[in-house]
């Protein structure tokens, strides 16, 4: 994400949607970016034999779409973005949101999620998680109606090709908000079977990873600089611990990055952070998927 020029917030009219609209509108204002809203009505097929009293099915559908537009426009107005373009259509929410983002060439999609991970972020909300799987651009999962700038951004890298995209996204947001950046890499122990077949010992492997990590930092450090941290253990758990210890208010992670399967599997690390953290989180896809 080289620069933030267009932000698209997805809402269903709920409080989660309001989190996305408020957070997206505020970030777009700070970045001087275009802000737009998308709302999708999924319940378009009426139960067999059911027809609303005094309505034909087609008119009922029109009423649902009109109500959805009104809710989205109200949320945009309350977020300080009156007159923001609102795209309303029927269909399956996640594919329509992803397609709208691609059609508009959005740099960031914002979706809402519950701030209580143990309660309602199981699957991060089905629509939110599917948008993350399908989107070709970074997706910000907002857990609150956030208007203020981000102060501390934790970027988690795994030394794969997507790491540069993660750092690019983190530095872009930091440039907008004047935030601090800390980059974390977690050394995970090899499973016993792989450990036995490895060409390097565990400490040799750690040193190799450390030099690669330091080179990545040196090649991508912005003028404002960034801190780096290394941890050992399970990646998801250690990223959450680092965010808690540093008091981060935004985490940037990546998807799995296995071609088409990037659309199907977010990866254990990104899912762990989404499901167990309470922070706003940006999930960055592979650069090739754009």
Backbone torsions as a table, in degrees:
resi	resn	phi	psi	omega
1	UNK	NA	93.2	-179.3
2	UNK	-91.5	91.9	-177.4
3	UNK	88.3	150.9	-179.2
4	UNK	-114.2	104.5	-175.2
5	UNK	-111.7	-27.2	-178.5
6	UNK	-143.3	123.9	-179.8
7	UNK	-115.1	133.1	178.7
8	UNK	-120.9	121.8	178.0
9	UNK	-104.0	136.4	178.7
10	UNK	-104.8	132.2	-180.0
11	UNK	-139.3	150.8	172.6
12	UNK	-116.4	14.6	179.7
13	UNK	88.3	-6.0	-177.9
14	UNK	-85.1	179.7	175.5
15	UNK	-64.2	-36.5	176.6
16	UNK	-60.9	-41.4	177.6
17	UNK	-63.9	-38.5	178.3
18	UNK	-63.7	-35.0	175.8
19	UNK	-60.2	-43.2	-179.4
20	UNK	-66.3	-45.1	-177.2
21	UNK	-66.3	-46.7	-179.2
22	UNK	-63.7	-47.1	-178.9
23	UNK	-65.0	-42.8	-179.3
24	UNK	-66.5	-42.9	-179.3
25	UNK	-64.0	-41.9	-179.0
26	UNK	-65.9	-43.1	179.4
27	UNK	-64.9	-41.1	178.6
28	UNK	-61.8	-41.5	177.9
29	UNK	-61.2	-46.1	-178.4
30	UNK	-63.1	-33.0	-177.8
31	UNK	-89.4	-8.3	-174.7
32	UNK	68.2	31.8	-176.3
33	UNK	-99.4	160.5	172.7
34	UNK	-71.5	140.8	179.7
35	UNK	-124.2	130.9	178.3
36	UNK	-137.7	161.7	-176.8
37	UNK	-126.1	142.4	175.1
38	UNK	-125.2	137.5	177.6
39	UNK	-136.5	133.8	-175.9
40	UNK	-121.9	130.3	176.0
41	UNK	-95.9	114.9	-176.3
42	UNK	-90.7	-30.6	-175.2
43	UNK	-88.4	86.3	-178.8
44	UNK	-110.3	-16.8	-179.7
45	UNK	-98.8	118.1	-179.6
46	UNK	-78.4	149.4	176.1
47	UNK	-57.8	147.1	-178.5
48	UNK	-57.5	132.8	178.7
49	UNK	82.9	-2.7	-178.4
50	UNK	-103.5	134.0	174.5
51	UNK	-145.5	123.9	-177.6
52	UNK	-55.2	139.6	-177.2
53	UNK	-58.2	126.5	178.6
54	UNK	77.9	4.1	-177.7
55	UNK	-123.7	150.3	166.2
56	UNK	-94.4	156.2	-175.9
57	UNK	-56.3	-41.5	-177.7
58	UNK	-62.6	-41.0	179.5
59	UNK	-68.3	-34.8	178.2
60	UNK	-62.6	-42.5	177.6
61	UNK	-61.8	-43.6	178.9
62	UNK	-60.8	-38.0	179.7
63	UNK	-66.6	-39.2	177.8
64	UNK	-62.6	-44.2	179.9
65	UNK	-64.7	-41.3	179.7
66	UNK	-65.5	-40.8	178.7
67	UNK	-65.2	-39.0	178.7
68	UNK	-63.8	-42.0	178.4
69	UNK	-63.1	-43.3	-179.6
70	UNK	-62.2	-42.7	178.7
71	UNK	-63.3	-44.2	-179.1
72	UNK	-64.4	-41.8	179.8
73	UNK	-66.2	-37.4	177.5
74	UNK	-64.2	-44.9	178.9
75	UNK	-63.5	-39.3	178.2
76	UNK	-64.9	-41.6	179.0
77	UNK	-64.3	-43.8	178.7
78	UNK	-65.3	-25.3	179.3
79	UNK	-85.8	3.8	179.3
80	UNK	82.3	22.1	179.2
81	UNK	-127.8	55.3	178.8
82	UNK	-63.9	141.0	-180.0
83	UNK	85.0	0.7	176.8
84	UNK	-62.8	135.5	178.2
85	UNK	-57.0	133.3	179.7
86	UNK	-119.3	123.6	-179.7
87	UNK	-104.8	116.7	-177.9
88	UNK	-122.5	132.2	177.3
89	UNK	-156.1	170.2	176.9
90	UNK	-101.4	155.6	179.5
91	UNK	142.5	-163.8	176.1
92	UNK	-83.7	126.8	-168.6
93	UNK	-57.2	-54.3	-173.2
94	UNK	-60.7	-50.3	178.7
95	UNK	-60.6	-39.4	-179.5
96	UNK	-66.1	-41.7	178.0
97	UNK	-61.6	-46.2	-179.5
98	UNK	-63.5	-42.0	179.5
99	UNK	-66.6	-38.8	178.0
100	UNK	-64.1	-42.1	178.5
101	UNK	-61.4	-41.5	179.9
102	UNK	-68.6	-41.5	-179.8
103	UNK	-63.2	-37.7	-179.2
104	UNK	-85.9	-4.1	-175.8
105	UNK	56.5	45.4	179.5
106	UNK	-66.5	143.5	176.1
107	UNK	-88.8	-20.6	-178.1
108	UNK	-154.1	134.2	171.6
109	UNK	-107.5	137.6	179.1
110	UNK	-115.7	126.3	176.6
111	UNK	-124.9	161.8	-178.7
112	UNK	-104.1	152.2	176.4
113	UNK	-147.5	158.4	-178.6
114	UNK	-70.9	137.7	-178.5
115	UNK	-75.9	-9.3	-179.8
116	UNK	-101.2	96.3	-173.5
117	UNK	-59.6	-35.7	-176.5
118	UNK	-74.4	-14.7	-175.3
119	UNK	-101.2	-66.3	-168.5
120	UNK	-121.5	10.0	176.3
121	UNK	-99.8	17.0	168.7
122	UNK	-63.7	122.4	-172.0
123	UNK	64.5	10.3	175.5
124	UNK	57.0	22.4	-172.2
125	UNK	82.1	121.5	-170.6
126	UNK	-57.7	-41.9	-178.6
127	UNK	-67.3	-45.1	-179.1
128	UNK	-58.9	-44.9	-178.2
129	UNK	-66.2	-38.5	179.5
130	UNK	-67.8	-34.9	176.2
131	UNK	-62.2	-43.0	178.6
132	UNK	-59.7	-40.5	-179.2
133	UNK	-66.1	-35.2	-170.7
134	UNK	-96.1	-24.4	-172.8
135	UNK	-68.8	145.1	177.8
136	UNK	-93.3	-3.1	179.8
137	UNK	-125.1	167.6	178.0
138	UNK	-57.8	145.7	179.6
139	UNK	-120.8	124.5	176.6
140	UNK	-94.5	121.2	176.4
141	UNK	-96.1	110.6	-176.0
142	UNK	-95.7	131.2	-179.3
143	UNK	-106.0	0.9	179.1
144	UNK	-157.2	166.8	174.3
145	UNK	-80.6	88.7	-173.4
146	UNK	-98.7	121.8	177.4
147	UNK	-107.6	-24.5	-176.3
148	UNK	-81.5	160.5	-179.0
149	UNK	-67.9	153.1	172.7
150	UNK	-74.7	140.7	-177.6
151	UNK	-102.2	-41.4	-176.0
152	UNK	-133.9	120.1	-176.9
153	UNK	-111.7	121.8	177.7
154	UNK	-101.3	116.6	179.0
155	UNK	-103.7	121.2	-179.1
156	UNK	-103.0	119.9	-178.5
157	UNK	-115.0	157.1	179.5
158	UNK	-123.6	9.8	178.1
159	UNK	72.7	6.8	173.9
160	UNK	-81.0	171.8	179.2
161	UNK	-56.2	-26.1	-179.0
162	UNK	-71.0	-13.2	-176.8
163	UNK	-59.4	-36.6	179.9
164	UNK	-66.0	-37.6	177.0
165	UNK	-65.3	-37.2	177.6
166	UNK	-63.3	-45.9	-179.8
167	UNK	-68.3	-36.4	177.9
168	UNK	-62.5	-43.3	178.5
169	UNK	-64.6	-45.9	-179.6
170	UNK	-60.8	-44.1	-179.2
171	UNK	-69.6	-30.8	178.0
172	UNK	-65.6	-46.1	178.4
173	UNK	-67.5	-40.2	179.2
174	UNK	-62.8	-36.6	178.2
175	UNK	-64.7	-35.4	178.1
176	UNK	-69.3	-44.7	-171.6
177	UNK	-99.8	-5.9	-176.0
178	UNK	66.5	33.9	-175.8
179	UNK	-86.8	158.0	171.2
180	UNK	-78.8	150.6	176.7
181	UNK	-123.0	132.6	170.9
182	UNK	-124.3	130.6	180.0
183	UNK	-106.9	129.7	-178.1
184	UNK	-120.2	138.0	172.5
185	UNK	-126.2	134.1	-178.3
186	UNK	-109.4	123.0	174.4
187	UNK	-81.9	111.3	180.0
188	UNK	-95.9	136.8	178.0
189	UNK	-66.2	142.4	177.7
190	UNK	-72.1	142.8	173.0
191	UNK	-58.8	150.6	-176.7
192	UNK	-49.8	-44.0	-177.7
193	UNK	-64.0	-43.0	179.5
194	UNK	-71.6	-34.4	-179.7
195	UNK	-61.3	-39.9	-179.6
196	UNK	-67.5	-31.3	-177.1
197	UNK	-93.4	-4.4	-175.3
198	UNK	-67.5	146.0	178.8
199	UNK	-78.4	-19.9	-178.4
200	UNK	-118.0	152.6	171.1
201	UNK	-72.6	167.8	-175.5
202	UNK	-60.9	-43.7	-178.7
203	UNK	-69.7	-35.3	176.3
204	UNK	-64.6	-39.3	178.5
205	UNK	-65.7	-40.2	178.3
206	UNK	-61.4	-42.3	179.0
207	UNK	-64.8	-39.7	177.8
208	UNK	-63.3	-44.7	178.5
209	UNK	-65.0	-39.1	-179.2
210	UNK	-62.9	-43.6	-179.9
211	UNK	-66.7	-37.6	177.0
212	UNK	-64.9	-41.7	179.0
213	UNK	-63.1	-45.5	-179.1
214	UNK	-65.5	-36.2	177.6
215	UNK	-66.7	-41.0	177.6
216	UNK	-59.9	-44.6	179.3
217	UNK	-62.4	-45.5	-177.9
218	UNK	-62.1	-35.4	-176.8
219	UNK	-80.2	-18.7	-174.1
220	UNK	-121.6	2.8	-178.1
221	UNK	-64.6	123.8	177.2
222	UNK	-74.8	173.1	-177.9
223	UNK	-58.4	-35.0	-178.4
224	UNK	-74.3	-13.0	178.8
225	UNK	83.5	168.8	176.5
226	UNK	-154.9	149.0	176.2
227	UNK	-87.3	158.3	174.4
228	UNK	-131.8	146.4	179.0
229	UNK	-138.2	144.6	174.3
230	UNK	-120.2	140.5	177.9
231	UNK	-135.6	165.0	177.0
232	UNK	-124.5	139.8	178.5
233	UNK	136.8	-155.1	176.5
234	UNK	-76.8	128.5	-172.6
235	UNK	-56.2	-51.0	-177.6
236	UNK	-59.1	-47.4	-179.0
237	UNK	-62.5	-42.4	-176.3
238	UNK	-71.8	-33.1	176.6
239	UNK	-64.7	-44.2	178.3
240	UNK	-62.5	-41.9	178.0
241	UNK	-62.8	-42.0	179.6
242	UNK	-64.2	-41.5	178.7
243	UNK	-62.7	-40.3	178.9
244	UNK	-67.4	-44.4	-177.1
245	UNK	-65.9	-35.1	-176.4
246	UNK	-90.8	-10.6	-176.0
247	UNK	61.7	47.7	177.0
248	UNK	-69.3	153.6	174.0
249	UNK	-121.3	4.3	173.0
250	UNK	-151.5	133.3	175.2
251	UNK	-115.5	137.9	176.1
252	UNK	-118.2	121.2	-179.8
253	UNK	-130.4	176.5	179.9
254	UNK	-118.4	165.5	173.8
255	UNK	-83.6	-179.7	-176.6
256	UNK	-61.4	-49.4	177.4
257	UNK	83.9	38.1	177.7
258	UNK	-111.0	60.4	178.0
259	UNK	59.0	-128.3	-177.8
260	UNK	-60.3	-33.5	-177.9
261	UNK	-69.3	-12.6	171.8
262	UNK	-59.0	-27.5	179.8
263	UNK	-80.5	-19.1	-173.8
264	UNK	-104.5	-34.6	-175.1
265	UNK	-122.2	117.8	177.4
266	UNK	-74.2	-25.9	-176.7
267	UNK	101.8	145.0	-174.9
268	UNK	-62.4	-35.7	-177.7
269	UNK	-67.4	-52.5	-178.7
270	UNK	-63.5	-39.0	178.2
271	UNK	-65.7	-39.4	179.3
272	UNK	-61.5	-46.2	-179.5
273	UNK	-62.2	-43.4	-179.1
274	UNK	-65.7	-38.9	-174.6
275	UNK	-85.2	-22.9	-175.6
276	UNK	-113.1	-8.0	179.3
277	UNK	-97.8	164.6	177.5
278	UNK	-119.4	13.9	-177.1
279	UNK	-95.4	157.8	166.2
280	UNK	-60.9	138.4	-175.3
281	UNK	-136.0	133.0	173.6
282	UNK	-105.8	127.7	176.5
283	UNK	-106.3	123.4	-174.1
284	UNK	-105.6	127.0	178.4
285	UNK	-80.3	172.2	174.1
286	UNK	-62.1	143.7	179.9
287	UNK	-60.8	-33.7	-177.1
288	UNK	-66.8	-20.7	-176.5
289	UNK	-78.2	-5.8	-177.2
290	UNK	-80.9	NA	NA
